[in-house]
Amino acid sequence: MTRRDFLQGICGAGILIALGGWAVRAKFSESLLRPPGGQDNQWFESLCLKCNKCLEVCPTKVVALARMEYGILQSRTPILNFHLGYCTFCGKCVDVCPTEALKPQDPKTYRLGVAWVDEKNCIAWQWGGCTVCKTRCKYDAISLDKSNRPVVNERKCNGCGQCEFVCPAARLRSFKVGQSRGIVVVPFQTSGASA
């Protein structure tokens, strides 16, 4: 192998790594659920220091860190994990953010994402009898259809995640679906809802 072949190989590998990182960023940057005020990913990423203060102060422990699979730039930035808790819009994460990457928001008008019923995992859709998500939604964003199955009103849902947090599907169906919930909060692009 000549020095020229070696350098071309290194340059080619660098280009492939850069393109791979860009592809991962393009795939995930629009699909991360952020704490209140962090929904504009470009704005958020330009300001977030990855200081983890929002994670430390969250009273419901819903703020978690993005893993490496979301890409190097997103890794260790705050995301919302509704398996750990839900967002009350208390504003504590906003108060401790040193760069104002997070901004105060009104839970009646602002949306973190939107809940989506996964009919394959939802107990009410599969077996019937479960109304936990509807009962716990304090924004009246979940109603029941004629068969007592949950239906989400995307206009009322602010993506707080309480429905996903309390969903019993992961416990009752753990032999089959593990961590899957019958209702999940997704970004607007994934659900088809508009912000």
N, C-alpha and C positions, 0 to 999 in steps of 0.2 A: 504494500500500500504506500502510495506516495504522500508527501505532505499535502499536496493539493487535494487529493481524494479525501484525506483525513479532515481538512478544513471544510470541504464541501459537505461532508457527512455531518459535521458539527453544526454548520449553518442550517442544513436541512432539518436536523433534529430540533434545533431552536425554533425554526418556523413552525414545525408540527406542534410543538409544545405550546407556542403562542396561540396558534389557531385552535387547539384543543381548549385552552383556557378561555378564549373568547367565546367558543361554542357553549361551554359550561356556564359562563356568565350570562350569555344571551338566554339560555334555557331557564335558569333559576332566578335571575335578578328581578323578573317581574312576578315571580311566584312565591316570594317570601312574605309572610305575615309579620309586620313590624309593630312595635308599640305605638301608641297614639301619636300622630303627627309625623310618623316616619314612613308613610305610604308612598311618597315620591322617592323611589329608590336612588335616582341619581343625586338628588339633593341630600338625601340621608347619607349615602356612602361618601359624599364629598366632605361631610362634617363629622361623622362618627369616628371617635378616637379609639373605640374598642376598649373603653375604660372599665366596663362592666358595672358601673354605678347603678344603672337602671335595674340590672339583674339583682343586685344586692338589696335594693330598697323596696322591691315589689312585694306587697303584703300577701298576695295570693300565689306567688311563685310561678306565674304564667310566663315571665320573661326567661328565655333560655338563650343559649349561644348556638349560632349556625355552625354546622359541622363542615369539615373540609369538602365533603361531597358537593356542597353548594358552590364551590370555587374558592380560590385563594382570597380574592377581595372580599367575599362575603363571610368567609370563615371567621368565627369568633365575634361576629356582629350580633346584636340582639334581635331575636325573633320571638314570636309568640307560640308557645307549645301548650295547646289546650288539653293535653293529657295531664299536665301538671297543675293547671289552675285556669282562671278566666280573668278577663279584664273588667275592672270596675270603673275605669276612667277616673281613678282617684287623683291622678296628676303627680304622684310621687316620682315617677320616672322622669317626667318633664322637669320637675323642680331640681333634680340632681344632675341633669344633662349639662355639662360645662360648655358645649358648643351650640346649644339650641337646635340640635339635630331632631329632637322631639319637641313638639309644640302642644300646648293645651287644646283640648277638643271637647265639644259638647256631645255627650253620648246620644242625644236625641236627634242630632243633625249629621254627625260625623260617622263614617263607616270604616272599620278596620278590614273588613272582608264581608263575606255573606255565607250564611249557613246553607248547606246542601244536604238533602236526605239521600243516603246511599241505600237504595231499596234492597240490595242484596244482603246488606248487613243489619238493616234496621229490624228490630224485633217486632215492632208493630206491623211492618210490611210482610214479614215472614210468618209470624205466629199469631200476632194480634195481642191486644191487651196492654201494651206499654204506652204511657202518655207522659213519661218523665220529662222529656225535653219541652213539651208544651206547658206543663205545669211550672217549670222553673224559669221560663222565658218571661222576664219582667217588662219586655218591650212589646208584648203581644204580637210577635213576629211569626209565631207558629200556631197554626190552627189544625183542626182534624177534619179529614174528609168524611164521606158517608160511612166508610168502613173503619173509622177511628184510627186512621193512619196520619202521621204528621205531614203537613205541607207548609213550606216556608214562604212568607210574604217578603220578597227581597227588598221592597221599599221600606219596610219597618225594621228589618234586621240591620244591626250595626256591627255585627261580627264580634261581639264580646266574648263568645266562646263558651258561655255557661252551659248551653245545650250539649256541646261536645264533651265538656268536662263531666257532666252528670250521666251521660249515656251509658246504660248498663250492658251494651252489646259486647264489649270486650271481655267482661267478666262472665256473662252467661253463655257466650259462644266461643270461649277461648280455645277450645279444642279444635276449632275450625279456622278462625280468623285472627287469633292472637290479639294484636293491638288495635284492630279496626273498630271503628265506631259506626253506629247507624246514622249519625248526623255529624258532619264535619264542616268546619269553617274554611272556606277557600278564598283565594284572591278573586277579585272581580273578573279578570281575564279568563280564569278557569271556569267560572260559573256562567259566563255570558251576561252577567249583570253589569250595569254601568255605574260608575261612581257618583 
